[in-house]
Amino acid sequence: MKTPTHLTELPHPEPEELALTQVLFALSDPGRLEIVRQIADGPMEMAQCLCDPSMPKSTKSHLMKVLRESGIVRNEPFGRGRLLTLRREDLDARFPGLIDAVLKGEG
């Protein structure tokens, strides 16, 4: 079976669809919060994301899905992988100061 060389676009919520409860839920998990901290300074390839090396691939995929569906990250095709970007502008417009407060928190 041949592996496809193209990646599909994934659905992302529109900025006006971002819900505070979903964003807070996504940020409540230490693994997801760590991913957000890693991409806070700029985009990162999903494969380079430093999650726990013993973490199953399915768990990492689930973490990424929750972050994307909550509107915290944009997950886009990038070559043979995916690029993660923090949707800081959208989040700051919808929930001013939230991401900065979360990123400055001690966790």
Residue frames relative to the residue before (quaternion, step in Angstrom):
aa qw qx qy qz dx dy dz
M 1.0000 0.0000 0.0000 0.0000 0.00 0.00 0.00
K 0.3405 -0.7568 0.5285 0.1788 3.55 -0.77 1.06
T 0.3796 -0.7159 0.5438 0.2182 3.55 -0.97 0.92
P 0.4549 -0.6849 0.4822 0.3023 3.61 -0.82 0.88
T 0.3492 -0.7490 0.5264 0.2002 3.57 -1.02 0.79
H 0.6682 0.4455 -0.3118 0.5078 3.60 1.23 -0.02
L 0.2740 -0.7454 0.5859 0.1611 3.52 -1.16 0.64
T 0.4176 -0.7153 0.5036 0.2458 3.54 -1.06 0.71
E 0.5379 -0.5761 0.5053 0.3513 3.50 -1.30 0.46
L 0.2701 -0.7451 0.5885 0.1602 3.55 -1.06 0.77
P 0.5222 -0.6369 0.4510 0.3439 3.61 -1.07 0.58
H 0.0882 -0.7645 0.6379 0.0283 3.54 -1.12 0.82
P 0.4893 -0.6525 0.4713 0.3356 3.61 -0.97 0.70
E 0.5098 -0.6097 0.5091 0.3303 3.54 -1.19 0.61
P 0.6685 -0.5246 0.3306 0.4106 3.63 -1.10 0.56
E 0.6944 0.4732 -0.2899 0.4582 3.60 0.93 -0.84
E 0.6329 0.5335 -0.3294 0.4542 3.61 1.25 -0.22
L 0.4714 0.6797 -0.4508 0.3355 3.61 1.22 -0.18
A 0.1486 -0.7950 0.5865 0.0447 3.55 -0.84 1.05
L 0.5316 -0.6607 0.4326 0.3060 3.56 -0.83 1.02
T 0.6481 0.5271 -0.3350 0.4359 3.62 0.91 -0.82
Q 0.6706 0.4877 -0.3022 0.4703 3.61 0.97 -0.80
V 0.6382 0.5201 -0.3220 0.4675 3.58 1.02 -0.81
L 0.6795 0.4823 -0.2928 0.4690 3.58 0.87 -0.91
F 0.6166 0.5310 -0.3458 0.4671 3.59 1.03 -0.74
A 0.6707 0.5043 -0.3034 0.4515 3.60 0.86 -0.96
L 0.7091 0.4542 -0.2583 0.4734 3.59 0.99 -0.80
S 0.5649 0.6320 -0.3793 0.3710 3.61 1.22 -0.26
D 0.6401 0.5092 -0.3276 0.4730 3.60 1.20 -0.36
P 0.4964 -0.6855 0.4380 0.3031 3.65 -0.74 0.98
G 0.6441 0.5255 -0.3263 0.4499 3.62 0.99 -0.74
R 0.6771 0.4700 -0.2917 0.4853 3.56 0.93 -0.86
L 0.6306 0.5307 -0.3330 0.4581 3.58 1.00 -0.78
E 0.6331 0.5291 -0.3304 0.4583 3.58 0.99 -0.76
I 0.6251 0.5230 -0.3343 0.4733 3.60 1.01 -0.76
V 0.6485 0.5095 -0.3172 0.4682 3.60 0.92 -0.88
R 0.6454 0.5104 -0.3232 0.4674 3.61 0.95 -0.80
Q 0.6561 0.5242 -0.3148 0.4423 3.60 0.99 -0.78
I 0.7637 0.3575 -0.2074 0.4959 3.60 0.98 -0.73
A 0.3856 0.7564 -0.4606 0.2590 3.60 1.27 0.04
D 0.7352 0.4196 -0.2355 0.4774 3.61 1.02 -0.71
G 0.7906 -0.2117 0.1204 0.5619 3.57 1.23 -0.02
P 0.7115 -0.4676 0.3154 0.4191 3.55 -1.29 0.31
M 0.0728 -0.7801 0.6209 0.0234 3.53 -1.23 0.60
E 0.4738 -0.6377 0.5153 0.3216 3.55 -1.06 0.73
M 0.5698 -0.6293 0.4122 0.3307 3.54 -0.95 0.94
A 0.6481 0.5345 -0.3231 0.4358 3.59 0.98 -0.78
Q 0.6858 0.4813 -0.2804 0.4684 3.62 1.15 -0.54
C 0.4555 0.6936 -0.4428 0.3396 3.55 1.28 -0.21
L 0.3145 -0.7971 0.4932 0.1498 3.56 -0.66 1.11
C 0.0731 0.7708 -0.6222 0.1161 3.52 0.18 1.31
D 0.7067 -0.4062 0.3491 0.4623 3.55 -1.30 0.11
P 0.4463 -0.7297 0.4468 0.2622 3.63 -0.60 1.11
S 0.6665 0.4869 -0.3114 0.4708 3.60 1.15 -0.48
M 0.4744 0.6865 -0.4326 0.3413 3.59 1.30 -0.09
P 0.4649 -0.6738 0.4917 0.2967 3.60 -0.84 0.91
K 0.6074 -0.5742 0.4101 0.3649 3.57 -1.12 0.70
S 0.6339 0.5418 -0.3365 0.4374 3.60 1.00 -0.75
T 0.6364 0.5165 -0.3266 0.4707 3.60 1.06 -0.72
K 0.6443 0.5118 -0.3170 0.4717 3.58 0.95 -0.89
S 0.6430 0.5193 -0.3202 0.4630 3.59 0.96 -0.83
H 0.6467 0.5146 -0.3188 0.4641 3.58 1.00 -0.81
L 0.6196 0.5364 -0.3434 0.4589 3.61 0.98 -0.81
M 0.6704 0.4999 -0.2892 0.4658 3.57 0.93 -0.94
K 0.6406 0.5364 -0.3217 0.4454 3.58 1.00 -0.83
V 0.6595 0.5006 -0.3116 0.4662 3.59 0.91 -0.89
L 0.6546 0.5085 -0.3122 0.4642 3.60 0.95 -0.84
R 0.6679 0.4911 -0.2966 0.4741 3.59 0.98 -0.83
E 0.7063 0.4727 -0.2754 0.4493 3.59 0.79 -0.98
S 0.6492 0.4936 -0.3237 0.4797 3.61 1.15 -0.49
G 0.5104 -0.6686 0.4022 0.3616 3.59 1.27 -0.32
I 0.4563 0.6949 -0.4484 0.3283 3.60 1.22 0.19
V 0.8072 0.1399 -0.0712 0.5690 3.59 0.96 -0.79
R 0.3063 -0.6620 0.6422 0.2356 3.48 -1.37 0.38
N 0.1152 -0.7813 0.6133 0.0088 3.57 -0.86 1.05
E 0.0811 0.8384 -0.5252 0.1210 3.56 -0.17 1.31
P 0.5979 -0.5565 0.4263 0.3887 3.56 -1.18 0.54
F 0.0429 0.7760 -0.6252 0.0715 3.55 -1.06 0.88
G 0.7918 -0.1433 0.0568 0.5911 3.56 -0.06 1.27
R 0.7737 -0.2677 0.2327 0.5250 3.57 -0.74 -1.09
G 0.6997 0.4168 -0.2622 0.5175 3.58 1.28 0.07
R 0.4845 -0.6272 0.5117 0.3317 3.52 -1.21 -0.60
L 0.2823 -0.7487 0.5818 0.1457 3.52 -1.18 0.71
L 0.2165 -0.7737 0.5872 0.0990 3.56 -0.87 1.04
T 0.0086 -0.7838 0.6200 -0.0337 3.54 -0.93 0.97
L 0.4138 -0.6816 0.5445 0.2602 3.56 -0.98 0.87
R 0.3295 -0.7486 0.5447 0.1854 3.58 -0.84 0.98
R 0.0168 -0.8661 0.4991 -0.0207 3.54 0.86 1.05
E 0.6556 0.5227 -0.3246 0.4379 3.60 0.86 -0.92
D 0.6759 0.4885 -0.2862 0.4718 3.57 0.89 -0.98
L 0.6813 0.4896 -0.2886 0.4613 3.57 0.93 -0.92
D 0.6572 0.5047 -0.3139 0.4635 3.60 0.98 -0.81
A 0.6444 0.5158 -0.3244 0.4620 3.58 1.03 -0.74
R 0.7251 0.4441 -0.2360 0.4704 3.57 0.96 -0.89
F 0.7972 0.0903 0.0066 0.5968 3.57 1.01 -0.96
P 0.1902 -0.8391 0.4970 0.1131 3.62 0.41 1.20
G 0.8460 0.1948 -0.1698 0.4663 3.54 -0.93 1.01
L 0.4945 0.6938 -0.4250 0.3059 3.60 1.18 -0.33
I 0.7084 0.4593 -0.2851 0.4539 3.59 0.68 -1.04
D 0.6318 0.5192 -0.3413 0.4635 3.60 0.95 -0.79
A 0.6553 0.5114 -0.3135 0.4591 3.60 0.92 -0.86
V 0.6659 0.4993 -0.3010 0.4654 3.57 0.95 -0.87
L 0.6873 0.4878 -0.2847 0.4567 3.58 0.90 -0.92
K 0.6823 0.4673 -0.2886 0.4825 3.61 1.11 -0.58
G 0.5261 0.6485 -0.4015 0.3762 3.57 1.26 -0.33
E 0.5603 -0.6316 0.4385 0.3079 3.53 -1.22 0.49
G 0.4001 -0.7270 0.4759 0.2914 3.60 1.22 -0.31
